[in-house]
Amino acid sequence: MKALMFLARRFVAGTTIDEAVPKVRELNDEGIKVTLDVLGENVSTRDLAEKSGDAYLTLLDRIDRDGLDANVSLKLTQMGLDIDTDFCADVVGGVVDRAAEYDNFVRLDMEGSTYTDATIAMFERLFARHGNVGVVLQAMLHRTPDDVRTVLDRGGRIRLCKGAYKEPPAIALQKMPQIRERFTELVPTLLTSGIYHGVATHDEKLIAWTIDHVRREGIDPASFEFQMLYGMRRERQRELVREGYNVRCYVPYGTHWFPYFTRRLRERKENVFFVLKHLFKK
């Protein structure tokens, strides 16, 4: 447990909002934008879901009060998706409403493939409400090119990542070269859509490829952002900012750090290797 706590402190910005805010300020001072995530998922009662929603309302109030360059990201299962879809929509809708009051933005995290349809449906439902809602899509899933078109047709903002969940071959690409190839097939579609998207990766091959593509095609670096996790490749984030790119750091905090961290390590063996590789890097 002590070893896990040591590791988690590198990748989780504390257990409370008061612990997380100074780290957000530090990132903002370096020109790095932030997405804040209150850790938690798969709640089983309405009370817990409503408390999760309240935590995000408090977080949005704090972001506005403190003038932080930050938005929020949440998991639908944390907001009651497993209990009832309409109930979940009410809880998340309250968060979206509060964000709209502050001219802020809410990202719907993508969970395992069993939730993909429900997450995209919820995005469409909430996007029609204010338009300040985006979604995460995972390049590794076979269905993702179609999902990209669906979200773009609605005018939504996408956070494209490779995908961290372990999925069967029938549902997802399994080999990293194939996943990288799919990622590079999707990025140009995002960058020419006229919508502000997030290219979420720590993979230097994909970062370099994206930069080469942007330069070759004359794409404005201000029209998208690179996104990385808190505790990962901090110096590379600073370098990208100095090179004129927008960078956003995904900053999780909360008391549910243990299931968050251990689940990420269990999902795919590559996650363990990646964490160990970057643990002592800046």
C-alpha positions in Angstrom: 0.0 0.0 0.0 2.8 2.5 0.9 4.4 1.8 -2.5 1.1 2.5 -4.3 0.6 5.7 -2.3 4.1 6.8 -3.3 3.3 6.1 -7.0 -0.2 7.7 -6.8 1.2 11.0 -5.4 3.0 11.4 -8.6 -0.2 11.0 -10.7 -3.0 12.3 -8.4 -3.0 15.9 -7.3 -4.2 15.2 -3.7 -7.4 14.1 -2.1 -9.1 17.5 -1.8 -9.7 20.5 -4.0 -7.6 22.6 -1.7 -4.7 20.3 -2.4 -5.3 20.3 -6.1 -5.7 24.1 -6.7 -2.0 25.0 -6.0 -0.9 22.4 -8.6 -3.3 23.8 -11.1 -2.0 27.3 -10.5 1.6 26.0 -11.0 0.6 24.5 -14.3 -1.3 27.6 -15.4 1.8 29.7 -14.5 3.7 27.6 -17.0 1.1 28.3 -19.7 -0.5 24.8 -19.4 -4.3 24.6 -19.3 -5.9 22.0 -17.0 -8.8 19.6 -17.0 -9.9 18.7 -13.4 -11.4 15.3 -12.6 -13.0 14.4 -9.2 -12.1 10.7 -8.9 -14.8 8.2 -8.8 -16.9 5.9 -11.0 -19.6 3.1 -11.0 -21.7 4.4 -8.1 -24.6 2.2 -7.0 -26.9 4.7 -5.3 -28.6 7.9 -6.3 -27.3 9.6 -3.2 -23.7 8.9 -4.2 -24.4 10.1 -7.8 -25.9 13.3 -6.5 -22.9 13.9 -4.2 -20.6 13.4 -7.2 -22.6 16.0 -9.1 -22.4 18.4 -6.2 -18.7 17.9 -6.0 -18.4 19.1 -9.6 -20.7 22.1 -8.9 -18.3 23.1 -6.1 -15.4 22.5 -8.4 -16.8 24.8 -11.1 -17.5 27.5 -8.5 -13.9 27.3 -7.3 -12.4 27.4 -10.8 -14.4 30.6 -11.5 -13.7 32.2 -8.1 -9.9 31.5 -8.3 -9.6 32.5 -12.0 -8.1 29.1 -13.0 -7.5 28.2 -16.6 -9.3 24.9 -16.2 -12.4 22.9 -17.3 -13.8 19.6 -15.9 -14.0 16.0 -17.0 -16.4 13.4 -15.5 -17.4 9.8 -15.9 -21.0 9.0 -16.4 -21.0 5.9 -14.2 -20.0 8.3 -11.4 -23.1 10.2 -12.1 -25.5 7.3 -12.0 -25.5 5.9 -15.5 -25.7 2.3 -14.1 -28.8 3.3 -12.1 -31.0 5.1 -14.7 -30.1 7.1 -17.8 -32.6 9.9 -17.3 -31.4 10.3 -13.7 -27.8 10.4 -14.9 -28.8 13.1 -17.5 -30.3 15.2 -14.7 -27.2 15.0 -12.6 -24.8 15.7 -15.4 -27.1 18.3 -16.8 -26.8 20.3 -13.6 -23.1 20.3 -14.0 -23.4 21.3 -17.6 -25.8 24.2 -16.7 -23.3 25.5 -14.0 -20.4 25.3 -16.5 -22.5 27.2 -19.0 -23.1 30.0 -16.4 -19.3 30.4 -16.2 -18.7 29.9 -19.9 -16.8 26.7 -19.1 -16.7 23.3 -20.6 -17.5 19.7 -19.6 -15.8 16.7 -21.1 -17.5 13.3 -20.9 -14.8 10.6 -20.2 -15.1 7.4 -22.2 -15.1 4.3 -20.2 -15.0 0.6 -21.3 -16.7 -0.4 -24.6 -19.9 -1.4 -22.9 -20.5 2.3 -22.2 -19.6 3.7 -25.6 -23.1 3.9 -27.1 -24.5 5.3 -23.9 -21.8 7.9 -23.6 -22.2 9.2 -27.1 -25.9 9.3 -26.7 -25.5 11.3 -23.5 -23.1 13.7 -25.3 -25.7 14.3 -28.0 -28.4 14.8 -25.4 -26.4 17.3 -23.4 -24.8 19.0 -26.4 -28.2 20.0 -27.6 -28.7 21.7 -24.2 -25.8 24.2 -24.2 -23.1 23.1 -26.6 -20.4 23.2 -23.9 -20.0 19.5 -23.8 -17.3 17.3 -25.5 -16.5 13.6 -25.4 -13.5 11.3 -25.4 -13.0 8.8 -28.3 -10.5 5.9 -28.3 -8.6 5.3 -31.5 -8.2 1.6 -30.8 -11.9 0.8 -31.1 -13.0 -0.4 -34.6 -16.1 1.8 -34.4 -14.2 5.0 -33.7 -14.0 6.4 -37.3 -17.8 6.3 -37.4 -18.1 7.8 -33.9 -15.8 10.7 -35.0 -18.1 11.5 -37.9 -21.1 11.3 -35.6 -19.6 13.8 -33.1 -18.3 16.1 -35.8 -21.7 16.2 -37.5 -23.1 17.5 -34.2 -20.3 20.1 -33.9 -18.8 18.5 -30.8 -15.3 18.7 -29.4 -13.3 15.4 -29.3 -10.5 14.3 -27.1 -8.8 11.6 -29.1 -6.7 9.1 -27.2 -5.3 5.7 -28.1 -7.4 3.9 -25.4 -6.4 2.4 -22.1 -9.0 -0.3 -21.6 -8.4 -4.0 -22.3 -10.8 -4.9 -25.1 -11.2 -8.1 -27.2 -10.0 -8.3 -30.9 -13.6 -8.2 -32.1 -14.0 -4.8 -30.7 -10.5 -3.2 -30.7 -7.2 -3.1 -32.4 -4.6 -5.0 -30.4 -1.2 -4.1 -31.7 0.4 -0.8 -31.0 1.5 -0.1 -34.6 -2.1 -0.6 -35.7 -3.4 1.7 -33.0 -0.8 4.4 -33.9 -1.8 4.1 -37.6 -5.5 4.5 -36.7 -4.6 7.5 -34.6 -2.8 9.2 -37.4 -5.7 8.5 -39.8 -8.1 10.3 -37.4 -6.0 13.3 -36.4 -6.2 15.0 -39.8 -10.0 14.8 -39.8 -10.1 16.5 -36.4 -7.6 19.2 -37.3 -9.4 20.3 -40.5 -12.9 20.2 -39.0 -12.9 23.8 -37.8 -13.6 22.6 -34.2 -11.2 22.8 -31.3 -10.1 19.3 -30.4 -7.6 17.6 -28.1 -4.9 15.3 -29.3 -4.3 13.2 -26.1 -1.1 11.2 -26.1 2.2 10.8 -24.4 3.6 8.8 -27.3 6.4 10.8 -28.8 6.0 9.2 -32.2 2.4 10.5 -32.3 3.4 13.9 -31.0 6.1 14.3 -33.6 3.8 13.0 -36.3 1.2 15.5 -35.4 3.7 18.4 -35.3 5.0 17.4 -38.7 1.5 17.2 -40.1 0.5 20.6 -38.7 3.6 22.2 -40.2 3.3 20.5 -43.5 -0.4 21.4 -43.9 -0.1 24.9 -42.6 -2.5 24.2 -39.7 -2.7 26.9 -37.0 -1.2 25.5 -33.8 -3.8 27.5 -31.9 -6.7 25.5 -33.4 -6.1 22.4 -31.2 -4.3 21.3 -28.1 -2.1 18.5 -27.0 -3.3 16.7 -23.8 -1.4 14.7 -21.3 -1.9 13.3 -17.8 -0.7 14.9 -14.6 2.6 13.5 -13.6 3.5 12.4 -17.1 6.1 14.1 -19.3 6.0 17.4 -17.6 9.1 18.8 -19.3 7.7 17.8 -22.7 4.6 19.7 -21.9 6.7 22.8 -21.2 8.6 22.3 -24.4 5.4 22.2 -26.4 4.2 25.4 -24.8 7.5 27.1 -25.7 7.1 25.9 -29.3 3.7 27.6 -29.5 1.3 24.7 -29.0 -1.6 24.7 -26.6 -1.2 22.0 -23.9 -3.7 20.8 -21.4 -2.9 18.6 -18.4 -5.6 16.2 -17.0 -5.4 16.5 -13.2 -7.3 14.0 -11.1 -7.9 14.4 -7.4 -10.0 12.9 -4.7 -10.3 10.1 -2.1 -10.9 7.4 -4.7 -7.2 7.5 -5.8 -6.6 3.8 -5.0 -9.2 2.3 -7.3 -8.3 4.8 -10.0 -4.6 4.0 -9.9 -4.8 0.3 -9.5 -7.5 -0.1 -12.2 -5.3 1.7 -14.7 -2.4 -0.7 -13.9 -4.7 -3.7 -14.2 -6.4 -2.8 -17.4 -3.4 -3.3 -19.7 0.2 -4.4 -19.0 1.4 -1.5 -21.2 0.1 0.9 -18.5 2.4 -0.6 -15.9 5.4 -0.4 -18.2 4.5 3.2 -19.2 4.2 4.3 -15.5 7.5 2.7 -14.6 9.2 4.2 -17.6 8.1 7.7 -16.8 8.1 7.6 -13.0 11.4 9.3 -12.6 11.3 11.5 -15.7 10.4 15.2 -15.6 
